[in-house]
Amino acid sequence: MQVTINGKSEEIEGATVLDLLKAKSLDPHMVAVELNDHMVERDNLETTPVKQGDKLEFLFYMGGGQ
């Protein structure tokens, strides 16, 4: 199915948000996920389905500064 991840169109297998994070080797504790302009609670990553045409944003936590 076709979805948009961080502004880029991608072909993925049908899955949950957690399955998609695992397929991309992303640690669910190090990324926040927005699905169709709504934040997905970490407790719901495993049960939130990804559907055709969905738009996802992966927001990464970064440290730095002084």
PDB file of N, CA, C and O in Angstrom, chain B, residues numbered from 101:
ATOM      1  N   MET B 101       0.840  -1.185   0.000  1.00  0.00           N
ATOM      2  CA  MET B 101       0.000   0.000   0.000  1.00  0.00           C
ATOM      3  C   MET B 101       0.880   1.241   0.000  1.00  0.00           C
ATOM      4  O   MET B 101       2.023   1.206   0.454  1.00  0.00           O
ATOM      5  N   GLN B 102       0.347   2.307  -0.501  1.00  0.00           N
ATOM      6  CA  GLN B 102       1.073   3.575  -0.618  1.00  0.00           C
ATOM      7  C   GLN B 102       0.739   4.466   0.579  1.00  0.00           C
ATOM      8  O   GLN B 102      -0.432   4.721   0.863  1.00  0.00           O
ATOM      9  N   VAL B 103       1.772   4.938   1.277  1.00  0.00           N
ATOM     10  CA  VAL B 103       1.635   5.908   2.368  1.00  0.00           C
ATOM     11  C   VAL B 103       2.697   6.983   2.193  1.00  0.00           C
ATOM     12  O   VAL B 103       3.607   6.839   1.377  1.00  0.00           O
ATOM     13  N   THR B 104       2.579   8.045   2.952  1.00  0.00           N
ATOM     14  CA  THR B 104       3.580   9.107   2.932  1.00  0.00           C
ATOM     15  C   THR B 104       4.262   9.138   4.295  1.00  0.00           C
ATOM     16  O   THR B 104       3.603   9.276   5.325  1.00  0.00           O
ATOM     17  N   ILE B 105       5.598   9.006   4.292  1.00  0.00           N
ATOM     18  CA  ILE B 105       6.374   9.032   5.527  1.00  0.00           C
ATOM     19  C   ILE B 105       7.365  10.182   5.447  1.00  0.00           C
ATOM     20  O   ILE B 105       8.233  10.214   4.575  1.00  0.00           O
ATOM     21  N   ASN B 106       7.222  11.133   6.377  1.00  0.00           N
ATOM     22  CA  ASN B 106       8.068  12.327   6.419  1.00  0.00           C
ATOM     23  C   ASN B 106       8.141  13.004   5.051  1.00  0.00           C
ATOM     24  O   ASN B 106       9.212  13.416   4.605  1.00  0.00           O
ATOM     25  N   GLY B 107       6.990  13.110   4.395  1.00  0.00           N
ATOM     26  CA  GLY B 107       6.895  13.842   3.135  1.00  0.00           C
ATOM     27  C   GLY B 107       7.240  13.054   1.886  1.00  0.00           C
ATOM     28  O   GLY B 107       7.158  13.587   0.779  1.00  0.00           O
ATOM     29  N   LYS B 108       7.631  11.774   2.044  1.00  0.00           N
ATOM     30  CA  LYS B 108       7.999  10.962   0.881  1.00  0.00           C
ATOM     31  C   LYS B 108       7.026   9.799   0.729  1.00  0.00           C
ATOM     32  O   LYS B 108       6.694   9.121   1.701  1.00  0.00           O
ATOM     33  N   SER B 109       6.578   9.580  -0.494  1.00  0.00           N
ATOM     34  CA  SER B 109       5.688   8.470  -0.777  1.00  0.00           C
ATOM     35  C   SER B 109       6.464   7.162  -0.711  1.00  0.00           C
ATOM     36  O   SER B 109       7.548   7.042  -1.281  1.00  0.00           O
ATOM     37  N   GLU B 110       5.889   6.168   0.000  1.00  0.00           N
ATOM     38  CA  GLU B 110       6.553   4.873   0.136  1.00  0.00           C
ATOM     39  C   GLU B 110       5.540   3.755  -0.016  1.00  0.00           C
ATOM     40  O   GLU B 110       4.365   3.911   0.316  1.00  0.00           O
ATOM     41  N   GLU B 111       6.006   2.636  -0.518  1.00  0.00           N
ATOM     42  CA  GLU B 111       5.203   1.422  -0.618  1.00  0.00           C
ATOM     43  C   GLU B 111       5.545   0.552   0.590  1.00  0.00           C
ATOM     44  O   GLU B 111       6.710   0.217   0.807  1.00  0.00           O
ATOM     45  N   ILE B 112       4.521   0.184   1.380  1.00  0.00           N
ATOM     46  CA  ILE B 112       4.753  -0.646   2.564  1.00  0.00           C
ATOM     47  C   ILE B 112       3.766  -1.801   2.572  1.00  0.00           C
ATOM     48  O   ILE B 112       2.775  -1.795   1.841  1.00  0.00           O
ATOM     49  N   GLU B 113       4.051  -2.790   3.408  1.00  0.00           N
ATOM     50  CA  GLU B 113       3.118  -3.884   3.658  1.00  0.00           C
ATOM     51  C   GLU B 113       2.084  -3.401   4.670  1.00  0.00           C
ATOM     52  O   GLU B 113       2.368  -2.515   5.476  1.00  0.00           O
ATOM     53  N   GLY B 114       0.893  -3.977   4.630  1.00  0.00           N
ATOM     54  CA  GLY B 114      -0.124  -3.636   5.619  1.00  0.00           C
ATOM     55  C   GLY B 114       0.386  -3.950   7.014  1.00  0.00           C
ATOM     56  O   GLY B 114       0.928  -5.031   7.245  1.00  0.00           O
ATOM     57  N   ALA B 115       0.222  -3.033   7.939  1.00  0.00           N
ATOM     58  CA  ALA B 115       0.831  -3.219   9.245  1.00  0.00           C
ATOM     59  C   ALA B 115       0.260  -2.244  10.260  1.00  0.00           C
ATOM     60  O   ALA B 115      -0.589  -1.406   9.956  1.00  0.00           O
ATOM     61  N   THR B 116       0.761  -2.389  11.471  1.00  0.00           N
ATOM     62  CA  THR B 116       0.494  -1.394  12.507  1.00  0.00           C
ATOM     63  C   THR B 116       1.653  -0.393  12.502  1.00  0.00           C
ATOM     64  O   THR B 116       2.661  -0.599  11.827  1.00  0.00           O
ATOM     65  N   VAL B 117       1.495   0.670  13.249  1.00  0.00           N
ATOM     66  CA  VAL B 117       2.566   1.661  13.359  1.00  0.00           C
ATOM     67  C   VAL B 117       3.823   1.005  13.941  1.00  0.00           C
ATOM     68  O   VAL B 117       4.929   1.274  13.473  1.00  0.00           O
ATOM     69  N   LEU B 118       3.667   0.153  14.950  1.00  0.00           N
ATOM     70  CA  LEU B 118       4.824  -0.510  15.552  1.00  0.00           C
ATOM     71  C   LEU B 118       5.521  -1.420  14.543  1.00  0.00           C
ATOM     72  O   LEU B 118       6.751  -1.453  14.501  1.00  0.00           O
ATOM     73  N   ASP B 119       4.765  -2.158  13.729  1.00  0.00           N
ATOM     74  CA  ASP B 119       5.367  -3.008  12.701  1.00  0.00           C
ATOM     75  C   ASP B 119       6.193  -2.173  11.730  1.00  0.00           C
ATOM     76  O   ASP B 119       7.279  -2.584  11.320  1.00  0.00           O
ATOM     77  N   LEU B 120       5.687  -1.015  11.366  1.00  0.00           N
ATOM     78  CA  LEU B 120       6.397  -0.134  10.441  1.00  0.00           C
ATOM     79  C   LEU B 120       7.691   0.384  11.063  1.00  0.00           C
ATOM     80  O   LEU B 120       8.726   0.429  10.397  1.00  0.00           O
ATOM     81  N   LEU B 121       7.638   0.776  12.335  1.00  0.00           N
ATOM     82  CA  LEU B 121       8.851   1.233  13.022  1.00  0.00           C
ATOM     83  C   LEU B 121       9.899   0.124  13.055  1.00  0.00           C
ATOM     84  O   LEU B 121      11.078   0.371  12.803  1.00  0.00           O
ATOM     85  N   LYS B 122       9.466  -1.102  13.367  1.00  0.00           N
ATOM     86  CA  LYS B 122      10.400  -2.234  13.412  1.00  0.00           C
ATOM     87  C   LYS B 122      10.992  -2.504  12.036  1.00  0.00           C
ATOM     88  O   LYS B 122      12.187  -2.778  11.923  1.00  0.00           O
ATOM     89  N   ALA B 123      10.174  -2.432  10.988  1.00  0.00           N
ATOM     90  CA  ALA B 123      10.655  -2.677   9.621  1.00  0.00           C
ATOM     91  C   ALA B 123      11.707  -1.652   9.217  1.00  0.00           C
ATOM     92  O   ALA B 123      12.582  -1.947   8.404  1.00  0.00           O
ATOM     93  N   LYS B 124      11.624  -0.451   9.780  1.00  0.00           N
ATOM     94  CA  LYS B 124      12.583   0.604   9.473  1.00  0.00           C
ATOM     95  C   LYS B 124      13.706   0.668  10.508  1.00  0.00           C
ATOM     96  O   LYS B 124      14.514   1.597  10.491  1.00  0.00           O
ATOM     97  N   SER B 125      13.757  -0.311  11.403  1.00  0.00           N
ATOM     98  CA  SER B 125      14.773  -0.386  12.459  1.00  0.00           C
ATOM     99  C   SER B 125      14.806   0.863  13.329  1.00  0.00           C
ATOM    100  O   SER B 125      15.874   1.371  13.671  1.00  0.00           O
ATOM    101  N   LEU B 126      13.615   1.351  13.681  1.00  0.00           N
ATOM    102  CA  LEU B 126      13.499   2.531  14.534  1.00  0.00           C
ATOM    103  C   LEU B 126      13.032   2.109  15.927  1.00  0.00           C
ATOM    104  O   LEU B 126      12.062   1.364  16.065  1.00  0.00           O
ATOM    105  N   ASP B 127      13.719   2.584  16.939  1.00  0.00           N
ATOM    106  CA  ASP B 127      13.360   2.287  18.319  1.00  0.00           C
ATOM    107  C   ASP B 127      12.131   3.122  18.694  1.00  0.00           C
ATOM    108  O   ASP B 127      12.191   4.351  18.656  1.00  0.00           O
ATOM    109  N   PRO B 128      11.018   2.472  19.056  1.00  0.00           N
ATOM    110  CA  PRO B 128       9.809   3.222  19.387  1.00  0.00           C
ATOM    111  C   PRO B 128       9.966   4.157  20.580  1.00  0.00           C
ATOM    112  O   PRO B 128       9.149   5.059  20.767  1.00  0.00           O
ATOM    113  N   HIS B 129      11.004   3.955  21.391  1.00  0.00           N
ATOM    114  CA  HIS B 129      11.240   4.849  22.523  1.00  0.00           C
ATOM    115  C   HIS B 129      12.008   6.108  22.123  1.00  0.00           C
ATOM    116  O   HIS B 129      12.111   7.051  22.908  1.00  0.00           O
ATOM    117  N   MET B 130      12.545   6.122  20.903  1.00  0.00           N
ATOM    118  CA  MET B 130      13.347   7.258  20.454  1.00  0.00           C
ATOM    119  C   MET B 130      12.659   8.093  19.383  1.00  0.00           C
ATOM    120  O   MET B 130      13.262   9.008  18.823  1.00  0.00           O
ATOM    121  N   VAL B 131      11.397   7.782  19.096  1.00  0.00           N
ATOM    122  CA  VAL B 131      10.691   8.494  18.048  1.00  0.00           C
ATOM    123  C   VAL B 131       9.240   8.700  18.473  1.00  0.00           C
ATOM    124  O   VAL B 131       8.621   7.825  19.077  1.00  0.00           O
ATOM    125  N   ALA B 132       8.719   9.874  18.145  1.00  0.00           N
ATOM    126  CA  ALA B 132       7.289  10.133  18.316  1.00  0.00           C
ATOM    127  C   ALA B 132       6.664  10.003  16.929  1.00  0.00           C
ATOM    128  O   ALA B 132       7.289  10.332  15.921  1.00  0.00           O
ATOM    129  N   VAL B 133       5.427   9.521  16.892  1.00  0.00           N
ATOM    130  CA  VAL B 133       4.776   9.274  15.609  1.00  0.00           C
ATOM    131  C   VAL B 133       3.494  10.095  15.507  1.00  0.00           C
ATOM    132  O   VAL B 133       2.649  10.101  16.402  1.00  0.00           O
ATOM    133  N   GLU B 134       3.392  10.783  14.381  1.00  0.00           N
ATOM    134  CA  GLU B 134       2.172  11.524  14.056  1.00  0.00           C
ATOM    135  C   GLU B 134       1.535  10.807  12.871  1.00  0.00           C
ATOM    136  O   GLU B 134       2.195  10.572  11.859  1.00  0.00           O
ATOM    137  N   LEU B 135       0.266  10.462  12.991  1.00  0.00           N
ATOM    138  CA  LEU B 135      -0.469   9.774  11.939  1.00  0.00           C
ATOM    139  C   LEU B 135      -1.645  10.648  11.538  1.00  0.00           C
ATOM    140  O   LEU B 135      -2.549  10.897  12.335  1.00  0.00           O
ATOM    141  N   ASN B 136      -1.622  11.111  10.292  1.00  0.00           N
ATOM    142  CA  ASN B 136      -2.693  11.980   9.780  1.00  0.00           C
ATOM    143  C   ASN B 136      -2.960  13.158  10.716  1.00  0.00           C
ATOM    144  O   ASN B 136      -4.105  13.439  11.070  1.00  0.00           O
ATOM    145  N   ASP B 137      -1.888  13.837  11.107  1.00  0.00           N
ATOM    146  CA  ASP B 137      -1.937  15.046  11.939  1.00  0.00           C
ATOM    147  C   ASP B 137      -2.345  14.817  13.389  1.00  0.00           C
ATOM    148  O   ASP B 137      -2.691  15.772  14.083  1.00  0.00           O
ATOM    149  N   HIS B 138      -2.312  13.560  13.867  1.00  0.00           N
ATOM    150  CA  HIS B 138      -2.626  13.252  15.261  1.00  0.00           C
ATOM    151  C   HIS B 138      -1.494  12.423  15.847  1.00  0.00           C
ATOM    152  O   HIS B 138      -1.032  11.460  15.235  1.00  0.00           O
ATOM    153  N   MET B 139      -1.056  12.808  17.038  1.00  0.00           N
ATOM    154  CA  MET B 139       0.007  12.054  17.707  1.00  0.00           C
ATOM    155  C   MET B 139      -0.531  10.684  18.123  1.00  0.00           C
ATOM    156  O   MET B 139      -1.658  10.565  18.604  1.00  0.00           O
ATOM    157  N   VAL B 140       0.281   9.669  17.932  1.00  0.00           N
ATOM    158  CA  VAL B 140      -0.068   8.313  18.358  1.00  0.00           C
ATOM    159  C   VAL B 140       0.603   8.072  19.704  1.00  0.00           C
ATOM    160  O   VAL B 140       1.825   8.168  19.820  1.00  0.00           O
ATOM    161  N   GLU B 141      -0.193   7.761  20.717  1.00  0.00           N
ATOM    162  CA  GLU B 141       0.358   7.466  22.041  1.00  0.00           C
ATOM    163  C   GLU B 141       1.229   6.216  21.945  1.00  0.00           C
ATOM    164  O   GLU B 141       0.892   5.275  21.227  1.00  0.00           O
ATOM    165  N   ARG B 142       2.327   6.209  22.657  1.00  0.00           N
ATOM    166  CA  ARG B 142       3.261   5.087  22.621  1.00  0.00           C
ATOM    167  C   ARG B 142       2.547   3.762  22.953  1.00  0.00           C
ATOM    168  O   ARG B 142       2.862   2.728  22.365  1.00  0.00           O
ATOM    169  N   ASP B 143       1.601   3.794  23.883  1.00  0.00           N
ATOM    170  CA  ASP B 143       0.861   2.587  24.265  1.00  0.00           C
ATOM    171  C   ASP B 143      -0.015   2.057  23.137  1.00  0.00           C
ATOM    172  O   ASP B 143      -0.441   0.903  23.176  1.00  0.00           O
ATOM    173  N   ASN B 144      -0.290   2.894  22.126  1.00  0.00           N
ATOM    174  CA  ASN B 144      -1.174   2.494  21.024  1.00  0.00           C
ATOM    175  C   ASN B 144      -0.435   2.154  19.735  1.00  0.00           C
ATOM    176  O   ASN B 144      -1.075   1.851  18.728  1.00  0.00           O
ATOM    177  N   LEU B 145       0.895   2.196  19.739  1.00  0.00           N
ATOM    178  CA  LEU B 145       1.650   1.917  18.509  1.00  0.00           C
ATOM    179  C   LEU B 145       1.353   0.520  17.973  1.00  0.00           C
ATOM    180  O   LEU B 145       1.260   0.326  16.761  1.00  0.00           O
ATOM    181  N   GLU B 146       1.205  -0.445  18.864  1.00  0.00           N
ATOM    182  CA  GLU B 146       1.007  -1.838  18.462  1.00  0.00           C
ATOM    183  C   GLU B 146      -0.391  -2.097  17.907  1.00  0.00           C
ATOM    184  O   GLU B 146      -0.591  -3.054  17.158  1.00  0.00           O
ATOM    185  N   THR B 147      -1.349  -1.265  18.262  1.00  0.00           N
ATOM    186  CA  THR B 147      -2.736  -1.513  17.854  1.00  0.00           C
ATOM    187  C   THR B 147      -3.260  -0.518  16.815  1.00  0.00           C
ATOM    188  O   THR B 147      -4.390  -0.652  16.345  1.00  0.00           O
ATOM    189  N   THR B 148      -2.449   0.473  16.456  1.00  0.00           N
ATOM    190  CA  THR B 148      -2.887   1.477  15.481  1.00  0.00           C
ATOM    191  C   THR B 148      -2.519   1.021  14.073  1.00  0.00           C
ATOM    192  O   THR B 148      -1.339   0.915  13.738  1.00  0.00           O
ATOM    193  N   PRO B 149      -3.547   0.747  13.240  1.00  0.00           N
ATOM    194  CA  PRO B 149      -3.257   0.278  11.883  1.00  0.00           C
ATOM    195  C   PRO B 149      -2.797   1.413  10.972  1.00  0.00           C
ATOM    196  O   PRO B 149      -3.177   2.570  11.155  1.00  0.00           O
ATOM    197  N   VAL B 150      -1.980   1.061   9.995  1.00  0.00           N
ATOM    198  CA  VAL B 150      -1.580   1.987   8.936  1.00  0.00           C
ATOM    199  C   VAL B 150      -2.378   1.582   7.700  1.00  0.00           C
ATOM    200  O   VAL B 150      -2.383   0.417   7.304  1.00  0.00           O
ATOM    201  N   LYS B 151      -3.059   2.573   7.090  1.00  0.00           N
ATOM    202  CA  LYS B 151      -3.927   2.284   5.950  1.00  0.00           C
ATOM    203  C   LYS B 151      -3.471   3.027   4.700  1.00  0.00           C
ATOM    204  O   LYS B 151      -2.718   3.998   4.776  1.00  0.00           O
ATOM    205  N   GLN B 152      -3.932   2.562   3.570  1.00  0.00           N
ATOM    206  CA  GLN B 152      -3.654   3.178   2.272  1.00  0.00           C
ATOM    207  C   GLN B 152      -3.888   4.685   2.354  1.00  0.00           C
ATOM    208  O   GLN B 152      -4.936   5.132   2.819  1.00  0.00           O
ATOM    209  N   GLY B 153      -2.905   5.465   1.900  1.00  0.00           N
ATOM    210  CA  GLY B 153      -3.040   6.912   1.843  1.00  0.00           C
ATOM    211  C   GLY B 153      -2.706   7.647   3.124  1.00  0.00           C
ATOM    212  O   GLY B 153      -2.738   8.877   3.148  1.00  0.00           O
ATOM    213  N   ASP B 154      -2.383   6.922   4.199  1.00  0.00           N
ATOM    214  CA  ASP B 154      -2.047   7.580   5.468  1.00  0.00           C
ATOM    215  C   ASP B 154      -0.781   8.416   5.324  1.00  0.00           C
ATOM    216  O   ASP B 154       0.084   8.138   4.494  1.00  0.00           O
ATOM    217  N   LYS B 155      -0.703   9.453   6.165  1.00  0.00           N
ATOM    218  CA  LYS B 155       0.481  10.314   6.227  1.00  0.00           C
ATOM    219  C   LYS B 155       1.080  10.182   7.617  1.00  0.00           C
ATOM    220  O   LYS B 155       0.418  10.448   8.621  1.00  0.00           O
ATOM    221  N   LEU B 156       2.345   9.765   7.665  1.00  0.00           N
ATOM    222  CA  LEU B 156       3.039   9.595   8.934  1.00  0.00           C
ATOM    223  C   LEU B 156       4.220  10.540   9.008  1.00  0.00           C
ATOM    224  O   LEU B 156       4.887  10.811   8.009  1.00  0.00           O
ATOM    225  N   GLU B 157       4.466  11.036  10.208  1.00  0.00           N
ATOM    226  CA  GLU B 157       5.668  11.820  10.479  1.00  0.00           C
ATOM    227  C   GLU B 157       6.363  11.153  11.645  1.00  0.00           C
ATOM    228  O   GLU B 157       5.751  10.910  12.684  1.00  0.00           O
ATOM    229  N   PHE B 158       7.643  10.856  11.475  1.00  0.00           N
ATOM    230  CA  PHE B 158       8.469  10.324  12.555  1.00  0.00           C
ATOM    231  C   PHE B 158       9.290  11.479  13.099  1.00  0.00           C
ATOM    232  O   PHE B 158      10.080  12.081  12.372  1.00  0.00           O
ATOM    233  N   LEU B 159       9.110  11.786  14.359  1.00  0.00           N
ATOM    234  CA  LEU B 159       9.787  12.896  15.016  1.00  0.00           C
ATOM    235  C   LEU B 159      10.818  12.320  15.970  1.00  0.00           C
ATOM    236  O   LEU B 159      10.475  11.610  16.916  1.00  0.00           O
ATOM    237  N   PHE B 160      12.090  12.634  15.714  1.00  0.00           N
ATOM    238  CA  PHE B 160      13.180  12.049  16.477  1.00  0.00           C
ATOM    239  C   PHE B 160      13.625  12.970  17.591  1.00  0.00           C
ATOM    240  O   PHE B 160      13.713  14.185  17.411  1.00  0.00           O
ATOM    241  N   TYR B 161      13.908  12.379  18.755  1.00  0.00           N
ATOM    242  CA  TYR B 161      14.431  13.125  19.893  1.00  0.00           C
ATOM    243  C   TYR B 161      15.925  13.307  19.694  1.00  0.00           C
ATOM    244  O   TYR B 161      16.642  12.346  19.415  1.00  0.00           O
ATOM    245  N   MET B 162      16.389  14.532  19.836  1.00  0.00           N
ATOM    246  CA  MET B 162      17.810  14.822  19.658  1.00  0.00           C
ATOM    247  C   MET B 162      18.294  15.620  20.864  1.00  0.00           C
ATOM    248  O   MET B 162      17.601  16.497  21.378  1.00  0.00           O
ATOM    249  N   GLY B 163      19.480  15.293  21.287  1.00  0.00           N
ATOM    250  CA  GLY B 163      20.116  16.047  22.352  1.00  0.00           C
ATOM    251  C   GLY B 163      21.127  17.001  21.749  1.00  0.00           C
ATOM    252  O   GLY B 163      21.425  16.941  20.556  1.00  0.00           O
ATOM    253  N   GLY B 164      21.632  17.850  22.560  1.00  0.00           N
ATOM    254  CA  GLY B 164      22.663  18.759  22.068  1.00  0.00           C
ATOM    255  C   GLY B 164      22.586  20.099  22.764  1.00  0.00           C
ATOM    256  O   GLY B 164      21.874  20.278  23.752  1.00  0.00           O
ATOM    257  N   GLY B 165      23.314  20.998  22.236  1.00  0.00           N
ATOM    258  CA  GLY B 165      23.335  22.328  22.835  1.00  0.00           C
ATOM    259  C   GLY B 165      24.376  22.410  23.939  1.00  0.00           C
ATOM    260  O   GLY B 165      25.264  21.566  24.056  1.00  0.00           O
ATOM    261  N   GLN B 166      24.238  23.436  24.728  1.00  0.00           N
ATOM    262  CA  GLN B 166      25.223  23.641  25.788  1.00  0.00           C
ATOM    263  C   GLN B 166      24.657  23.379  27.146  1.00  0.00           C
ATOM    264  O   GLN B 166      25.364  23.509  28.146  1.00  0.00           O
TER     265      GLN B 166
END
